[in-house]
Amino acid sequence: MNTFFKSLALSVGLAAGLIFAALAPADAAESKPLTVVELFTSQGCSSCPPADAYLGELLKRDDVLGLSEHVDYWDYIGWKDVFASPKNTERQRRYARTLGMRYVYTPQMVIQGASHVTGSERSKVSALIDKARKMPRVPVTISRQAGKVNIKISASHISENAAVWLAVFDNRHDIPIKRGENGGRTLSYYNVVRSMSQIGTWTGREVTIPTDVADMAARGRDGCAVILQSLKTGRILGAAKIEL
C-alpha cells in the first residue's frame, strides 16, 4: 500500500472513531455483575465506626456496590444522625421479616438481600460476598446522556416479580459528632444513601425505564444505583451504578 492509500485509510479510521464517540452515551455503567452490600448504621452507635470504615474499603472493589443506610432508632440516645431516615429503618425491618430475624441491629450488613452479618466481622462479610457472587443474576445497565438516565433490565428465565429501586447517594461525608456514644469524634461515611424509591417493576421481560437525574446532580448528589429486588424473598437479582 503506497503512502497515499495509507494516509487515506488512517483518515477514514479516525473519522469513524469520532463518529462512534459522538453517538456513544456520555456515561455507561460497568458490565461486571455487582454484589450489593447494604450497611445499616447510625452516628449514635459506638460499635458502628469499624463497619463504616470497612464499607469504605469494600468500595475499592469493582464487583461490590456498597451503600450506607442510616437508621433513626438510635437518635434518642444523645445525638440525632444527620443522615437518618425512617425509610432506611423500614427497609431494614423488611429485611428482618424476609431473613427471619427477631430484631434489627446496627451495624448490620445485608449482602445481596439474602444474608446478614455484623458489619465489622470482615471475614464473615467477605465469605458472604463470595457466596453471593455465585447467585443467578439479571443483567442491569445504566446509561446517561444530557441529564437523563436510561435503565435497562434484560429479559431472564428467573421467574420472580421484582421491584426496581433507585438509590441516590453521596460518595463521602466526614461528620464531627458532638454528643452521644461517639461524641468528640469525626467519623467518615461512604456512599451515603440520601433517597431510595421504587421506580418500576419487572416481571421477567426486558424493560427500559428513563429517569431524569438533573435535579439530583443540582443538589450535589454524587451517584445513583439501580437495585432489582425480588418482591417475594427480598433477594437482589441485579444491580448497576453510575456517577452523576
N, C-alpha and C positions, 0 to 999 in steps of 0.2 A: 504494500500500500504506500503510495507516494505521500509527500508532505501535505499536499492539498487535501487528499481524502482523509488523512489522519486528523487534520485540523477541523474538517467538516464533521467527522464522527464525534470529536470532542465537543464541538459546539452543540450538536444535536443532543448529546448526553446531558450537558449542563442545562440546556433548555428544558428537557424532560424532567430533570430533577427539580428545577424551580417551579414548574407547573404542579408537580406532585406535592411539593411543600405548601404551595398556595391552597391546594384542595384539601390537605390533611387537617384534622381537627387541631385546635390550638393546644389542647392537652388531652391525654388519654390515660386511664388508669392502667396500672401494670397488669399483665395477664396471669401472673403466678397466683395460685389459689391462696387465699388468706385465712388463717385461723384467728377467730375473734376472741380476744381476752378482755373481759369487762371487769374492771376493778370497782367495787362498791366501797367507798371510802368516806372519811369525814375529817375536817380540820380539827374537830373536837375529840378525836380518838387518839390516845397516846400510842397505841400499837400499830397505827396506820403508816407512819412515815417510812419504815423499811419497805413496805409493799408499794408505796408511792414511788420510791426510788427505783425499785425493781421494775415497775412498769416502764419507767424511762429507759431502762436498759433493754427491755424487750422490744421497744420501738426501733431499735437499731437493726432488728431482723427484718428482712424483706418478705417474710412469709407470715408475719403477725400483724393484725390490726388490733392495737390496744386502745381502750377507751377508759377514761376516768369518770365515773358517775358518782357524784357527791350526794349523799342522802341527808335527810333533815332530822332524823330522830335523835341525834345527839346534840342538837342545838341548845337544849335546855340546860346543859351542864356547865355553862360558863362562857361559851363562845359560839356565835352564830356563823356557820360556814357560809362564806360569801358565794359559793357555787352550788349550795344545796338546793335540791328541787324535789318537791313531793312526787313528781313524775318518775324521778330516779328511784325513789323509795318504793313506789308502786311496781316498777319494773322488777326490782329485787324481790318483792313479795310474790310476784307472778312466778319467778324462778323458784321460790320456796315451795310453791304448790306443785310445779311440774317436776321438781327434783326430789320431792318427798321430804323436805326439810320441816322441822317443827318450829323454827325461828329464823330470823335474819340476823346477820352479824357483820362487823367490819374488823379488819379488811378482808373482804371476800372476793376472790377471783372466780368468775364463771367462764369456763372455756367452751367455746362453740355452742353455748346454750345447753350442753349435755352433761357437764360435770362441774363440781366446785371444790375449792380448797382455800385454806387461809393464804392470803396473797403474799405473805412473807416466806412461805415454805417453798423455796426455789426449786429444789429437786422434784418435789411433787408437781409443781406447776409445769416444769419442763417435761416431765413424763406425760402429763395430761395433754400438753400441746402435741407431743409426738403421737399420742394415741388419736387425737382429733384429726391429724393430718391424713389418716387413713380412711376417714369417713367419706361417703359419696358426696360430691359437690355439684351444684348447679352453676354454670358459668354466668357471672355477673360482670358487666363492664360499664364504665362511665367515660363519656367524652364531653369536652367543654369547648364552647366557642361563643364569643360575643355575649357573655353574661348568661348563657343558658347551659344547663347540664342535661344531657340525654342519658338516661339509664336504660340499659338493655339487659333483659333477663332471658336466657335461652330456654328453648323447649327441653324437656327432660322426661325420662321414664319414671322419675321419682314421683310417686302418686300421693303428694301431700299438698293440701291447700296452705298457702303461706302468706304472711304479711310482709309488705315491703316497707322497711323503716329507713328514714333519712336522719342520720345523726350529724349535727353540726358542732365542730369543736375548735378550741384554741390549742395551739401547739404546746405552749408552756406558760405557766404563771408562777412567780415567786412571791409568796404571801407572808408578811410578818403577822404572826399570831400573838395577840396581846393578852389574851386571857384563856382560861380553861386548862385542860391537861397538857396542851402544847404551848402554853403561854411563854413568851420570851424567845421563841424560835422563829426562824424564817424557813418556810418549807416550800419545796418545788413540786408542782403538779404538771402532768403531761397529758396531752390530748384530752383536755377537759371538755366534757360534753356540755354545751350551752343550750341545746334543744334536741329533742328526738321526737319525731312524729311519723305516724303511718301515712304513706303517700299512695298506697295502692295495695292490690292483692295479686297473687299468682296462683294459677291452677294447673300448671304443667305445660302450658303453651307459651310460646315466645311472646314477650310483651315489651314495649318501649314506653317509658314514662319521661316526658320532658319536664324539667324543673327550672324555675328562674332563681338564680343564685346572686343576682346583682345586689339585692338588699343584704344578704349575708356578708358579702365582701365589703359593702359600705360600712357595716357595723364592726368591721375588724376581725371577723372570723377567719381562721386560717385554713380550714379544710372541711370536707364533708365525707361521710361514709354511707354506703347503702348496705343494709343487712336484710337478707331474705331469711325469714324465720317461720318455722312450722307453727301453724295455729294450734295444733293438737299437742305436740310434745315440747315445744319451745326450742327444739334443736335448730341450729343455724345451718341453712342449706347452702349459702353462698354469700359472698361479701366483696365489696370493692371500695376504694377510697380515691380521693383526688384533692390536690391542693387548690385553694381558691385565690 
